[in-house]
Amino acid sequence: QALNGNDNLANAKQQAKQQLVNLTHLNDAQKQSVESQITQASLVTDVTTINQKAQALDHAMELLRNSIADNQATLASEDYHDATAQRQNDYNQAVTAANNIINQTTSPTMNPDDVNRATTQVNNTKVALDGDENLVAAKQQANNRLDQLDHLNNAQKQQLQSQIARSSDIAAVNGHKQTAESLNTAMGNLINAIADHQVVEQRGNFVNADTDKQTAYTTAVNEAEAMINKQT
């Protein structure tokens, strides 16, 4: 019988090229490189090896694409928004490197290990984003500062604590902290304004005043005291 090695090689190449169509995670440059390797192969075993490597590369590329699939959501997240600048930069660089591999048009990355390293870098830098942790720390610092503001009444403190707790980013936390400090100053001024009201009410300027003016002063003092002592 006639030898059929050439036929077997041709069939192997045809099957390998057909399978290449199903490797949808490879970029065009990678597919072209694999197809060229298949065309140039001189042994069926070489074709098999090329095909196996292509499948491994396709799997690695799938993982790489998946690692950046949520990039827009990550960029919009608090974990990224309030992350330290270096960690944001590390993540951005990892995503850029991943996209560079995915979008190659010449000299494609053909080693799955290189692709896997890029995937690992994206995943590691994503996990390392510390915006959520920084927000927790900012809330704690704001609450600690709130405890030091002695002129606020309980109702004001409770409302501010609630606002701080519901804050979705550090800017909002800082805004509530600044509000608390301004309110504390205003409350301090109010406390000082009525601190001597008992002395005032014993002076001739009050005793000899018209009744409506006495009433207005007393009402203002009572309203101030009610605000100062408000519990809920």
ABEGO torsion letter per residue (X at the ends): XBBAAAAAAAAAAAAAAAAAAABAABBAAAAAAAAAAAAABABAAAAAAAAAAAAAAAAAAAAAAAAAAAAAAAAABAAAAABBAAAAAAAAAAAAAAAAAAABABGBBABAAAAAAAAAAAAAAAAABAAAAAAAAAAAAAAAAAAABAABBAAAAAAAAAAAAABABAAAAAAAAAAAAAAAAAAAAAAAAAAAAAAAAABAAAAABBAAAAAAAAAAAAAAAAAAABAX
